[in-house]
Amino acid sequence: MKKIFYSLLALCLALPAFADRAHTLKVYNWADYIDMDNVLNKFPDWYKAQTGEEVEVIYQTFDINESMLTEIEVGHEDYDVICPSEYIIERMLRQGLLLPINKDFGNTPDYTRLVAPFVQDKFQQMAPEGSGIMVNDYTVGYMWGTTGWLYNPKHVDEADLQSWAAITNPKFKGHIFVKDAFRDVYSVMVLYAYKDEIARGEVTRDELVAQITPERIARVEEILLQAKDNVAGWEVDFGKEEMTKGKAWMNLSWSGDAQWAIDEAEEVGVELRYIVPEEGSNVWFDGWCIPKYAVNTKAASYFINYLCMPENAILNMEEIGYVSVIADSTILEWANDDEIEETANLTYFFGEGAEAVHANHVLYPDQRVIERCALMHDCGDMSKDMLDMWNRVKGDNLSWPMIAVIIVILLGIVLFAIIQTANKRRERNLQNKKRKIHKA
């Protein structure tokens, strides 16, 4: 009887918290990846206008996909909506960690229909083989882009960057920053490693990126080992900042980071440019999903729909510098800038009427570029082999500036320890003197 009583008491105590949780939306996103003031903070009012219900947003950020996945996969965290990258979406689908998005929004329009068909087709490539899963039932795209060379034309000729072979060019010794992201780097380097086979029609770019084999890993590793003397550092975020300061020549970069760096550098008088080499590249996506242990799936579905509204897509693009997957006429008008002389064929994204758009080529690549790009996939059973290769490549590849920084940090730690020890010794001596005086 006591057990029943205490169980009922615990349930009663939990009810208020559960009730609050039912009107709370827990969002887990990348840092600096949404307009906080004009989009995120205005969602509760919009949601109440659509549903008549209150909702409080709890917003948290993560720095890498894997840490977010671990919290859900192992920790069973009850986030309502998350924003993973394509290969993690693929993995979560395979492991049954995603819930379907409810796209019945009552009297509210379904803005998810405005996602470019090009993006929806790419997302379907993430479906586990033979599963019959419609990927777009489980995820809606958010931002997308390519991988290429961000470079300083003061030091580097564009002609030298037409190929990924630039990574091994001895004239760039010690002047290249490379993303510390083995999937992204592998996905572009495997296209360079098999450029002749692609040209002969023996293999496609999609097959090369999707089907990872020991032989392909070995060929990419050989290229990267040849490039070691050229690599000034392996980075996740600081490479673009080094570029904006004019301290670096080249950065293997994501297009969104490249555009951010181009804009920042322009303000201080540094010119930067971006190019996708001829062998091709990967096209990457981030998308919104509802994870398995979500509580407020209704608000999560409405939140995803809310982010697909063209006006919100534009606000987010202007704030973070990346490109929305939304492709309606409002976005096309926003993308078309008469001050840009060159035009791009963007029919793959916007459809008819977008054959010659004066668009920023970093954000909206021409169709000829996209035709050379493949979707990056999860490594699956080859993850360990890929990670081992990456660790061998990076090895002891430390540039002198990086070594100097490490030495300074170590010296600082040693100096701090010496000062602490000296302070403790002085304190003990002072205490001993006080004891002697007290005894006297």
NORLINDA-V981067 format. One record per pair of residues at least 24 apart in sequence whose C-alpha atoms are under 10 Angstrom apart, sorted by the first residue. I is the first residue (numbers start at 0). J is the second residue. Records with the same first field share a line. If there is no record, write none. Layout:
# NORLINDA-V981067
I: J  J
This chain:
# NORLINDA-V981067
17: 294
19: 54  55
20: 54  55  77  294  295
21: 53  54  55  294  295  296  297  298
22: 52  53  54  55  56  294  295  297  298
23: 53  54  55  56  57  79  294  295  298  299
24: 54  55  56  57  58  77  78  79  80  293  294  295  296  297  298  299  302
25: 55  56  57  58  59  77  78  79  80  81  293  294  295  298  299
26: 56  57  58  59  60  77  78  79  80  81  82  287  289  299  302
27: 57  58  59  60  61  67  78  79  80  81  82  83  287
28: 58  59  60  61  62  64  67  80  81  82  83  287
29: 59  60  61  62  63  64  67  81  82  83  285
30: 59  60  61  62  63  319
31: 60  318  319  320
32: 60  82  142  315  316  318  319  320  321
33: 306  311  312  314  315  316  317  318  319  320  321
34: 311  312  313  314  315  316  317  318  319
35: 314  315  318
36: 314
37: 311  314  315  318
38: 305  306  310  311  312  314  315
39: 302  305  306  311  315
42: 298  301  302  305  306
43: 298  302
45: 301  302  305
46: 298  301  302  305
48: 107
49: 104  105  106  107  301
50: 104  105  106  107  297  298  301
52: 298
53: 298
54: 295  298
55: 298
56: 298
62: 235
63: 235
64: 88
68: 96  290
71: 96  290  291  292  293
72: 96  290  291  292
74: 292
75: 290  291  292  293
76: 290  291  292  293
77: 289  290  291  292  293  294  295
78: 289  290  291  292  293  294  295  296  299
79: 288  289  290  291  292  293  294  295  296  297  298  299  300  302
80: 287  288  289  290  291  293  294  295  296  298  299  300  302  303
81: 138  285  286  287  288  289  290  293  299  303
82: 138  139  140  141  142  284  285  286  287  288  289  290
83: 138  140  141  284  285  286  287  288
84: 140  141  142  143  283  284  285  286  287  375  376  377
85: 121  122  124  125  138  140  143  282  283  284  285  286  374  375  376  377
86: 125  182  283  284  285  374  375  376  377  378  379
87: 125  285  286  376  377  378
88: 122  125  126  134  137  138  284  285  286  287  288  376  377
89: 122  123  124  125  126  127  134  376  377  379
90: 125  126  127  376  377  378  379
91: 288  290  291
92: 125  126  127  130  132  134  137  138  290
93: 125  126  127  128  130  132  379
94: 127
95: 290  291
96: 288  289  290  291  292
97: 137  138  288  289  290  291  292  293
98: 136  137  138  288  289  290  291  292  293  296
99: 133  134  135  136  137  138  288  289  290  291  296  300
100: 135  136  137  138  139  287  288  289  290  296  297  299  300  301  303  304
101: 136  137  289  296  297  298  299  300  301  303  304
102: 136  297  300  301  303  304
103: 297  300  301
104: 297  300  301  304
107: 301  304  305
108: 304  305  308
109: 301  304  305  307  308
110: 301  303  304  305  306  307  308  309  325
111: 135  139  140  303  304  305  306  307  308  324  325
112: 139  304  307  325  326  327
113: 307  308  309  324  325  326  327  328
114: 139  140  141  307  308  323  324  325  326  327  348  349
115: 140  323  324  325  326  327  347  348  349  350
116: 324  325  326  347  348  349  350
117: 324  326  346  347  348  349  350
118: 142  143  284  324  325  326  347  348
119: 324
121: 282  283  284  373  374  375
122: 284  286  374
124: 205  209  374  375  376
125: 209  374  375  376  377
135: 286  288
136: 288
137: 286  287  288  289  290
138: 285  286  287  288  289  303
139: 285  286  287  288  289  300  303  304  306  307  324
140: 284  285  286  287  288  303  306  307  323  324  325
141: 284  285  286  287  303  306  307  312  315  321  322  323  324  325
142: 255  283  284  285  286  287  312  315  316  320  321  322  323  324  325
143: 253  254  255  282  283  284  285  286  321  322  323  324  362  363
144: 253  254  255  256  281  282  283  284  285  321  322  323  324  361  362  363  364  369
145: 183  252  253  254  255  274  275  279  280  281  282  283  284  361  362  363  364  368  369  372  373  374
146: 183  184  186  187  251  252  253  254  255  256  257  273  274  275  276  279  280  281  282  283  361  372
147: 184  187  250  251  252  253  254  257  273  274  275  276  279  280  281  361
148: 175  176  177  249  250  251  252  253  254  257  272  273  274  275  276
149: 175  176  238  239  242  247  248  249  250  251  252  253  254  256  257  258  260  261  271  272  273  274  275  361
150: 175  239  242  245  247  248  249  250  251  252  257  261  270  271  272  273  274
151: 242  243  245  246  247  248  249  250  261  269  270  271  272  273
152: 248  249  269  270  271  272  273
153: 245  248  269  270  271
154: 245  247  248  249
155: 248  249
157: 272  273  274  276
158: 276
159: 276
160: 249  273  274  275  276  277
161: 274  275  276  277  278  279
162: 191  274  275  276  277  278  279
163: 187  188  189  190  191  192  251  275  276  277  278  279  280
164: 188  191  192  222  226  276  278
165: 226  229  249  276
166: 222  223  225  226  227  228  229  230  249  250  251
167: 222  223  224  225  226  227  228  229  230
168: 225  226  228  229
169: 225  226  228  229
170: 229
171: 226  228  229  230  231  248  249
172: 226  227  228  229  230  231
173: 226  227  228  229  230  231  232  247  248  397  398  399
174: 228  229  230  231  232  246  247  248  249  250  398
175: 226  227  228  229  230  231  232  233  238  247  248  249  250  251
176: 229  230  231  232  233  234  235  237  238  239  241  242  247  248  249  250  251  252
177: 229  230  231  232  233  234  235  238  249  250  251  252
178: 232  233  234  235  236  237  238  250  251  252  253
179: 232  233  234  235  236  251  389  393
180: 233  234  235  386  389
181: 382  385  386  388  389  390
182: 208  281  375  376  377  378  382  385  386  389
183: 208  251  252  253  280  281  282  283  375  376
184: 219  223  251  252  280  281  389
185: 211  215  216  219  220  223  281  375  385  389
186: 211  219  279  280  281  282  372  373  374  375  376
187: 219  275  276  278  279  280  281  282  372  373  375
188: 215  216  218  219  220  222  223  278  279  280  281
189: 215  216  217  218  219  220  222  278  279  280
190: 215  219  277  278  279  280  281  371  372  373
191: 218  219  222  276  277  278  279  280
192: 216  218  219  220  221  222  278
193: 218  219  278
194: 277  278  279
195: 278
197: 278
198: 278
203: 371  373
204: 278  279  280  281  370  371  372  373  374
205: 281  371  372  373  374  375  376
206: 373  374
207: 373  375
208: 280  281  372  373  374  375  376  377  378
209: 373  374  375  376  377  378
210: 376  377  378  379  381
211: 376  377  378  379  380  381  382  384  385
212: 378  381  384  385
213: 381  384  385  388
216: 381  384  385  388  389
217: 384  385  388
219: 388  389  392
220: 385  388  389  391  392
221: 388  392
222: 392
223: 388  389  391  392  393
224: 389  391  392  393  394  396
225: 392
226: 392
227: 392  393  394  395  396  397  398
228: 396  397  398
229: 396  398
230: 393  396  397  398
231: 396  397  398  399  400  401
232: 393  396  397  398  399  400  401
233: 393  396  397  398
239: 263  264
240: 264
242: 269  270  271
243: 267  268  269  270  271
244: 268  269
245: 269  270  271
249: 273
251: 275
253: 281  282  283  321  361
254: 282  283  320  321  322  360  361  362  363  364
255: 316  319  320  321  322  361  362
256: 319  320  321
257: 320  321  361  362
258: 319  320  321  359  360  361  362
259: 319  320  321
260: 320
261: 361
262: 320
272: 361
273: 360  361
274: 360  361  364  368
275: 361  364  368  369  371  372
276: 368  371
277: 367  368  371  372
278: 368  371  372
279: 367  368  369  370  371  372  373
280: 368  369  370  371  372  373  374  375
281: 369  371  372  373  374  375  376
282: 369  371  372  373  374  375
283: 372  373  374  375  376
284: 322  323  324  374  375
285: 323  324
286: 324
316: 362
320: 362
321: 361  362
322: 361  362  363
323: 362
324: 348
325: 349
326: 350
328: 352  353
331: 356  358
332: 356  358
333: 358
334: 358  359  362  363
335: 359
343: 367
344: 368
345: 369
